[in-house]
Amino acid sequence: MQLVINTPGTFITCKEKCFHLKQDEKKFDISPVKVESIIISNKAMITTQAICMALEHNIDVVFLDGYGDPIGRVWFSKMGSTALIRRKQLEAETSVVGLELVIDMIESKLDNQVRFLKKLKHARPGKDLPFENAIQSIEKAKSGLGVGFENIDKARNHIMGYEGSAGRAYFQCLSKTMPEKYAFKGRSRRPAKDPFNAVLNYCYGILYSWVEKACIIAGLDPYVGFMHTDNYNKKSLVFDLIEPFRIYGEQTTVYLFTGKKIKDEYFESGKDSFSLNQKGKPIVVESMNKHLDETIRYRNKNVKRKYILQHESHKMANILLTDCDEKRPDWLEIKEF
């Protein structure tokens, strides 16, 4: 499980080979065997003993900012990777291999968007038109991926253009599924301009942490991406690999609003901005973790969503390690339904 610390003033230490948490008058112990990661999103204190015990059990400690995005983490120094994987990663950044991986990840993302819209449409008989229009726009964008490339840099811009076009149609349609007072005009990041985007951004922040951990365990360098290149001075591969998995955050967010589990009191508002407060964050974290813990069919097996990230990261590493004269493994296949 993820141990999520949302309460300011929480103190985390060790007691009899367990994590010992103290929140005001509350005290409880958790075995490290049951913990996969520790997520700290507010003012808390953690001892070096607790950090060392986490590292000994391969538990990473992640610190989030007010938007739910990871701003730092502590993990075991032996990353379980080889220099060869990183070297192949750098080579792929400027080759057709990296380009094909990008196209495959974006295609998976668009496929998941279409499947989700079809599922929402099925639950709303008689309201087909907005869904059909959005689905057509997304499928049109998908058909344009991989067509007419002159060089790698132009290919990236080309792909991002089609992805952006599909995203606008997708979120315009999702807005129409919201309760009237929570309808929104489109994507907004920092700051979120409405409650929907505030929740979605927080869900994405949780996903970033999971994707980064999956990259590290697979031996991939989070900073060497294929579409979001290292010119951004950010964790470029995390931004690439999260694309097919954004659907997990989108599903969680939509169902929170359509299930009427979101309240106005969960947000703090400023001038044209919204953010989750101390009441809202635990609701979103619980729903997101529950969604990631659900078991779905993946490559003819029943697998929890959160473990699919790790499977696909290892598969990407294997693809990069395959020599050009050998038969490559199948490209990534991240399908949600």
Steps between C-alpha positions, in 0.01 A plus 500: 500500500593867473542670835369851431570773756246781463481635855738786592710428806514122448814345649642183343764293676582133572380276780573129525579465127179679401421852384358689795268790416379764739228748405399719795366246751480217247776241481529189285760261356531364145724215390736596212406171333157649429631831360603562137563874525465787744339813354536820703283786375504736796716625784619185676809374679680175419809368677812367330421164665167485319661602170770233533241232579303607196807471278591158643155377391517666157232751604547839340411818687331761279436864585214680320434870459161667549391393153575135564810492276816325625770753592748253648548142601740268680569153368754219538840594353538173306256556218514149354584622152782477252690770316399325179132582548578870544732499200229339286254755634721787385541340157124454465435867576619594151403183313195332352480272806416789731260642244313170469474475879353851515245424230402178675453673836291780349289250302434310824402825669255591222358147491431519873331838456269355233416194712422719800272729298318199357446366851364836617279526191354155565393617848326806349253377236356771278802730542723353232593805293767662723666162549492409130652834401780468754571138406526594133742782581721271707503225238583756230793622709619143553496431126739793449769365733808372323417657162739718298804535726806681364711482817469408867449855628221575254346164585478598868322825417272315260401242763447757774274697268273204434505405867395852598215500248369169635533623859289809438217293355529245779480745789224705338297181494588408859382843610152416369483200735557714810230631734411844366684701764822303443510534121836636379636667187808287441827389654675731745808405695675748726282639627188291442218733402219274620435214745515231229854594397608536862402139565641374170834673557525340844426154354764555233746595775445166669552323167828684435639351818400145400641538147831638624538210742424253220771659283760481777429134579517408129838671467370781281623856545196719580676803348557356151177513302405456137229760443553722805874535440764587758498864388217545748735426791226281643422131540433463130444124489248526785305755292514258203411180680214650699301574183328159463432495874338842529171318449524377861495856630225602256276209597547569870423870455192452282350239732560717806296781342232293329464289815436823696787431737651846456386797709572872478655484846786289364657795319680824566439766237694808402490734206421266209654205685394192696695252711409210726504571873556270798147364475522431128843342465426182701183440295693521173796295625272223627308484172815502289666227704183291489493533122866401469439199726221364279580189297447506123590272208848566369667272247262216588568536872325663792728783613452802724520825307791629706717201403439550128724808515788281618436233237503756220814671630687169497369431153628836377843418642497165315402674176792739534744216573402301190759531222381641168554168318289307751124472515374760745232422759153628424465872557328624810139392530329696775126452462262580779181318412 
